[in-house]
Amino acid sequence: MKKLERAIEEVNVNLYEVFASVFHLLKKSYILDSGSSIYITKDKHRLFRYKPAPLEDKLKYKGDYIAIQGYKDLDIQFTGQGKKKPKTLQLFRIAYYPDFPLNIVSFQRLKKKGID
């Protein structure tokens, strides 16, 4: 079972790396991820209300744990299907880690808030 878990983890990490490198144009975009339970950003300049993270706050990445540097809030704009006018969505407590390959919006957290 451990071999299978390790293989799945390696595939997931490789998919993120491929996605981040192939879709370089999306590097400043926020990707809706149904598998993530947290919001993650590498984009510090768009964040506000920064709070340093406790030392024990870690994120599992590439089979290891990395220290989250802090948390901030963020406003992102999106345009719904068939809509022309963008809407603003405020996300709270986004984990900031500058070396993460993508900016992630957690579908799980949005759904808990009634946004689907």
The 8 nearest C-alpha neighbors of each residue, nearest first, counted from 0:
[[1, 3, 2, 4, 5, 6, 7, 8],
 [0, 2, 4, 3, 5, 6, 7, 8],
 [3, 1, 5, 0, 4, 6, 7, 8],
 [2, 4, 6, 0, 1, 5, 7, 8],
 [5, 3, 1, 7, 6, 2, 8, 0],
 [4, 6, 8, 2, 3, 7, 1, 9],
 [7, 5, 3, 9, 8, 4, 2, 10],
 [8, 6, 10, 4, 9, 5, 3, 11],
 [7, 9, 5, 11, 6, 10, 4, 12],
 [10, 8, 6, 12, 11, 7, 13, 5],
 [9, 11, 13, 7, 8, 12, 14, 6],
 [12, 10, 14, 8, 9, 13, 7, 15],
 [13, 11, 9, 15, 14, 10, 61, 8],
 [12, 14, 16, 10, 15, 11, 9, 17],
 [15, 13, 17, 11, 12, 16, 18, 10],
 [14, 16, 18, 12, 13, 17, 19, 11],
 [17, 15, 13, 19, 18, 14, 20, 12],
 [18, 16, 14, 20, 19, 15, 21, 13],
 [17, 19, 15, 21, 16, 20, 22, 14],
 [20, 18, 16, 17, 22, 100, 21, 23],
 [19, 21, 17, 23, 18, 22, 16, 100],
 [22, 20, 18, 23, 17, 19, 24, 16],
 [23, 21, 24, 25, 19, 20, 18, 26],
 [22, 24, 25, 26, 20, 21, 19, 18],
 [23, 25, 22, 26, 27, 28, 21, 19],
 [24, 26, 28, 23, 27, 22, 19, 29],
 [25, 27, 23, 28, 24, 101, 19, 22],
 [28, 26, 25, 29, 102, 42, 24, 101],
 [29, 27, 25, 26, 30, 102, 101, 24],
 [28, 30, 102, 103, 104, 31, 27, 101],
 [29, 31, 103, 104, 32, 102, 28, 101],
 [32, 30, 104, 106, 105, 103, 29, 33],
 [33, 31, 105, 34, 106, 35, 104, 30],
 [32, 34, 106, 35, 107, 105, 31, 36],
 [35, 33, 32, 36, 105, 107, 106, 31],
 [36, 34, 105, 37, 32, 33, 107, 106],
 [35, 37, 105, 107, 108, 34, 38, 106],
 [38, 36, 105, 35, 39, 108, 93, 104],
 [37, 39, 93, 104, 105, 103, 94, 40],
 [40, 38, 94, 103, 93, 102, 95, 37],
 [41, 39, 102, 95, 42, 96, 94, 103],
 [40, 42, 97, 96, 95, 99, 43, 102],
 [41, 43, 40, 44, 45, 97, 27, 46],
 [44, 42, 46, 45, 41, 95, 40, 97],
 [43, 45, 46, 42, 47, 41, 73, 40],
 [46, 44, 43, 42, 73, 47, 74, 72],
 [45, 47, 73, 43, 44, 71, 72, 48],
 [46, 48, 72, 49, 71, 73, 45, 44],
 [49, 47, 71, 72, 50, 46, 70, 73],
 [48, 50, 71, 47, 70, 51, 69, 46],
 [49, 51, 70, 69, 71, 52, 48, 68],
 [52, 50, 69, 68, 70, 53, 49, 67],
 [51, 53, 69, 68, 70, 67, 54, 50],
 [52, 54, 55, 56, 51, 69, 67, 68],
 [55, 53, 56, 52, 66, 57, 67, 68],
 [54, 56, 53, 57, 66, 52, 67, 58],
 [57, 55, 54, 53, 67, 66, 52, 58],
 [58, 56, 66, 65, 67, 64, 55, 59],
 [57, 59, 65, 64, 60, 66, 67, 56],
 [60, 58, 64, 63, 65, 62, 57, 61],
 [59, 61, 63, 62, 64, 58, 65, 12],
 [62, 60, 63, 12, 59, 9, 8, 64],
 [63, 61, 60, 59, 8, 64, 9, 5],
 [64, 62, 60, 61, 59, 65, 58, 57],
 [63, 65, 59, 58, 57, 60, 66, 62],
 [64, 66, 58, 57, 67, 59, 63, 60],
 [67, 65, 57, 68, 56, 58, 64, 54],
 [66, 68, 57, 96, 69, 56, 95, 52],
 [69, 67, 52, 95, 96, 66, 51, 70],
 [70, 68, 51, 52, 95, 50, 67, 94],
 [71, 69, 94, 92, 93, 50, 95, 49],
 [70, 72, 49, 92, 93, 48, 47, 46],
 [71, 73, 91, 92, 47, 90, 46, 93],
 [74, 72, 46, 90, 89, 75, 47, 91],
 [73, 75, 89, 88, 90, 87, 76, 72],
 [76, 74, 88, 87, 73, 89, 77, 90],
 [77, 75, 87, 86, 85, 88, 74, 78],
 [78, 76, 85, 86, 79, 87, 75, 88],
 [77, 79, 85, 82, 86, 84, 83, 80],
 [80, 78, 82, 81, 77, 85, 83, 86],
 [81, 79, 82, 78, 83, 77, 85, 84],
 [80, 82, 79, 83, 78, 84, 85, 77],
 [83, 81, 79, 80, 84, 78, 85, 86],
 [82, 84, 85, 78, 81, 79, 80, 86],
 [83, 85, 82, 78, 86, 79, 77, 81],
 [86, 84, 78, 77, 76, 83, 87, 79],
 [87, 85, 76, 77, 78, 88, 84, 79],
 [86, 88, 76, 75, 74, 77, 89, 85],
 [89, 87, 75, 74, 76, 90, 86, 77],
 [88, 90, 74, 73, 75, 87, 91, 72],
 [91, 89, 73, 72, 74, 88, 92, 93],
 [90, 92, 72, 93, 73, 89, 71, 70],
 [91, 93, 71, 70, 72, 94, 90, 38],
 [92, 94, 38, 70, 71, 39, 91, 72],
 [95, 93, 39, 70, 38, 69, 40, 67],
 [96, 94, 40, 69, 70, 68, 41, 39],
 [95, 97, 41, 67, 98, 99, 68, 40],
 [98, 96, 41, 99, 95, 42, 40, 43],
 [99, 97, 96, 100, 41, 101, 40, 95],
 [98, 100, 97, 101, 96, 41, 40, 102],
 [101, 99, 19, 98, 16, 102, 15, 41],
 [102, 100, 99, 103, 26, 19, 40, 41],
 [101, 103, 40, 29, 39, 30, 41, 28],
 [104, 102, 39, 30, 38, 29, 101, 31],
 [105, 103, 31, 38, 30, 32, 29, 106],
 [106, 104, 35, 32, 107, 38, 108, 37],
 [105, 107, 33, 109, 108, 32, 110, 31],
 [108, 106, 110, 105, 109, 36, 33, 111],
 [109, 107, 111, 105, 110, 106, 36, 112],
 [110, 108, 106, 114, 112, 111, 107, 105],
 [109, 111, 113, 114, 107, 112, 108, 115],
 [112, 110, 108, 113, 109, 107, 114, 106],
 [113, 111, 109, 110, 114, 108, 115, 107],
 [114, 112, 110, 111, 115, 109, 108, 107],
 [115, 113, 110, 109, 112, 111, 106, 108],
 [114, 110, 113, 109, 106, 112, 111, 107]]
